[in-house]
Amino acid sequence: MQAVNTQLIELYWQVGAYISRKLEKAEWGDSVVGQLAEHLAQTQPGLRGFTRSNLFRMRQFYEIYCTEEKVAPLVRQLSWSHNLIIFGQSKRSEEREFYVRLSVQEK
């Protein structure tokens, strides 16, 4: 189960990085993310977790942790739900790091 979770978090990281780069370079507008979510829902009806809001969360997840070299490897050990709670509730990087480390220890 841990290996599957790690792969899922890695996939979300890569999707977030891709969306972040596309939006940063102004190759895409925000509306394209919604169109991507709709396209995925239509072409992959069994695929879950790729709603417009979740795609933006993947982007946020990547952008928050991509510069935090000590924390980035640790977030891959946590479930998506745990990551959402931590980066959604914590405002400062030190606070996020504390809760990520605590969550990894308590696993």
C-alpha atoms as a printed R data frame, in Angstrom:
    type eleno elety resid chain resno       x      y       z
1   ATOM     1    CA   MET     A     1   0.000  0.000   0.000
2   ATOM     2    CA   GLN     A     2   2.856  2.393   0.822
3   ATOM     3    CA   ALA     A     3   4.364  1.911  -2.642
4   ATOM     4    CA   VAL     A     4   1.050  2.760  -4.309
5   ATOM     5    CA   ASN     A     5   0.682  5.895  -2.168
6   ATOM     6    CA   THR     A     6   4.238  6.975  -2.980
7   ATOM     7    CA   GLN     A     7   3.585  6.543  -6.697
8   ATOM     8    CA   LEU     A     8   0.331  8.489  -6.461
9   ATOM     9    CA   ILE     A     9   2.012 11.373  -4.640
10  ATOM    10    CA   GLU     A    10   4.812 11.329  -7.228
11  ATOM    11    CA   LEU     A    11   2.219 11.461 -10.024
12  ATOM    12    CA   TYR     A    12   0.459 14.402  -8.355
13  ATOM    13    CA   TRP     A    13   3.850 16.120  -7.941
14  ATOM    14    CA   GLN     A    14   4.631 15.689 -11.650
15  ATOM    15    CA   VAL     A    15   1.173 16.879 -12.725
16  ATOM    16    CA   GLY     A    16   1.496 19.897 -10.420
17  ATOM    17    CA   ALA     A    17   4.932 20.695 -11.842
18  ATOM    18    CA   TYR     A    18   3.647 20.448 -15.408
19  ATOM    19    CA   ILE     A    19   0.669 22.716 -14.741
20  ATOM    20    CA   SER     A    20   2.853 25.172 -12.832
21  ATOM    21    CA   ARG     A    21   5.339 25.447 -15.710
22  ATOM    22    CA   LYS     A    22   2.602 25.886 -18.307
23  ATOM    23    CA   LEU     A    23   0.858 28.614 -16.312
24  ATOM    24    CA   GLU     A    24   4.138 30.330 -15.410
25  ATOM    25    CA   LYS     A    25   5.231 30.558 -19.038
26  ATOM    26    CA   ALA     A    26   1.780 31.893 -19.923
27  ATOM    27    CA   GLU     A    27   1.330 29.010 -22.325
28  ATOM    28    CA   TRP     A    28  -1.936 28.284 -20.565
29  ATOM    29    CA   GLY     A    29  -4.572 30.351 -18.849
30  ATOM    30    CA   ASP     A    30  -6.418 29.145 -15.767
31  ATOM    31    CA   SER     A    31  -9.350 28.052 -17.921
32  ATOM    32    CA   VAL     A    32  -7.198 25.405 -19.598
33  ATOM    33    CA   VAL     A    33  -6.896 23.558 -16.287
34  ATOM    34    CA   GLY     A    34 -10.675 23.236 -16.182
35  ATOM    35    CA   GLN     A    35 -10.688 22.056 -19.785
36  ATOM    36    CA   LEU     A    36  -8.002 19.494 -18.941
37  ATOM    37    CA   ALA     A    37 -10.114 18.195 -16.048
38  ATOM    38    CA   GLU     A    38 -13.143 17.898 -18.353
39  ATOM    39    CA   HIS     A    39 -11.084 16.146 -21.024
40  ATOM    40    CA   LEU     A    40  -9.721 13.636 -18.510
41  ATOM    41    CA   ALA     A    41 -13.215 12.954 -17.156
42  ATOM    42    CA   GLN     A    42 -14.571 12.326 -20.667
43  ATOM    43    CA   THR     A    43 -11.713 10.249 -22.028
44  ATOM    44    CA   GLN     A    44 -10.887  8.368 -18.822
45  ATOM    45    CA   PRO     A    45 -14.222  7.887 -17.030
46  ATOM    46    CA   GLY     A    46 -12.727  5.573 -14.385
47  ATOM    47    CA   LEU     A    47  -9.935  7.995 -13.524
48  ATOM    48    CA   ARG     A    48 -10.571  9.680 -10.200
49  ATOM    49    CA   GLY     A    49  -8.929 12.621  -8.468
50  ATOM    50    CA   PHE     A    50  -8.332 14.842 -11.488
51  ATOM    51    CA   THR     A    51 -11.026 17.461 -10.994
52  ATOM    52    CA   ARG     A    52 -10.292 21.112 -11.721
53  ATOM    53    CA   SER     A    53  -9.914 21.904  -8.020
54  ATOM    54    CA   ASN     A    54  -7.665 18.910  -7.418
55  ATOM    55    CA   LEU     A    55  -5.471 19.828 -10.401
56  ATOM    56    CA   PHE     A    56  -5.011 23.266  -8.845
57  ATOM    57    CA   ARG     A    57  -4.190 21.573  -5.515
58  ATOM    58    CA   MET     A    58  -1.535 19.508  -7.295
59  ATOM    59    CA   ARG     A    59  -0.050 22.721  -8.643
60  ATOM    60    CA   GLN     A    60  -0.146 24.304  -5.192
61  ATOM    61    CA   PHE     A    61   1.406 21.154  -3.658
62  ATOM    62    CA   TYR     A    62   4.281 21.312  -6.123
63  ATOM    63    CA   GLU     A    63   4.829 25.064  -5.783
64  ATOM    64    CA   ILE     A    64   4.844 24.934  -1.980
65  ATOM    65    CA   TYR     A    65   7.327 22.093  -1.638
66  ATOM    66    CA   CYS     A    66   9.517 22.326  -4.768
67  ATOM    67    CA   THR     A    67  11.984 24.686  -3.066
68  ATOM    68    CA   GLU     A    68  11.952 22.904   0.294
69  ATOM    69    CA   GLU     A    69  14.695 20.335  -0.225
70  ATOM    70    CA   LYS     A    70  14.435 18.843   3.265
71  ATOM    71    CA   VAL     A    71  10.672 18.410   3.196
72  ATOM    72    CA   ALA     A    72  10.000 17.430  -0.429
73  ATOM    73    CA   PRO     A    73  11.145 13.794   0.000
74  ATOM    74    CA   LEU     A    74   9.112 13.453   3.203
75  ATOM    75    CA   VAL     A    75   5.788 14.534   1.696
76  ATOM    76    CA   ARG     A    76   5.956 11.515  -0.602
77  ATOM    77    CA   GLN     A    77   5.643  9.322   2.492
78  ATOM    78    CA   LEU     A    78   2.281 10.833   3.444
79  ATOM    79    CA   SER     A    79  -1.124 10.284   1.910
80  ATOM    80    CA   TRP     A    80  -2.661 12.909  -0.332
81  ATOM    81    CA   SER     A    81  -5.235 13.657   2.382
82  ATOM    82    CA   HIS     A    82  -2.529 14.308   4.967
83  ATOM    83    CA   ASN     A    83  -0.664 16.551   2.549
84  ATOM    84    CA   LEU     A    84  -3.813 18.523   1.753
85  ATOM    85    CA   ILE     A    85  -4.488 19.126   5.434
86  ATOM    86    CA   ILE     A    86  -0.921 20.188   6.185
87  ATOM    87    CA   PHE     A    87  -0.428 22.606   3.320
88  ATOM    88    CA   GLY     A    88  -3.992 23.846   3.562
89  ATOM    89    CA   GLN     A    89  -3.786 24.710   7.249
90  ATOM    90    CA   SER     A    90  -0.145 25.779   7.627
91  ATOM    91    CA   LYS     A    91   0.831 29.254   6.506
92  ATOM    92    CA   ARG     A    92   4.594 29.201   7.072
93  ATOM    93    CA   SER     A    93   7.172 26.753   5.738
94  ATOM    94    CA   GLU     A    94   8.491 26.044   9.246
95  ATOM    95    CA   GLU     A    95   5.016 25.070  10.378
96  ATOM    96    CA   ARG     A    96   4.531 22.802   7.352
97  ATOM    97    CA   GLU     A    97   7.899 21.170   7.947
98  ATOM    98    CA   PHE     A    98   7.039 20.526  11.605
99  ATOM    99    CA   TYR     A    99   3.746 18.817  10.758
100 ATOM   100    CA   VAL     A   100   5.199 16.829   7.870
101 ATOM   101    CA   ARG     A   101   8.001 15.503  10.078
102 ATOM   102    CA   LEU     A   102   5.584 14.731  12.908
103 ATOM   103    CA   SER     A   103   3.225 12.899  10.547
104 ATOM   104    CA   VAL     A   104   6.041 10.817   9.090
105 ATOM   105    CA   GLN     A   105   7.212  9.865  12.606
106 ATOM   106    CA   GLU     A   106   3.704  8.914  13.717
107 ATOM   107    CA   LYS     A   107   3.083  6.685  10.692
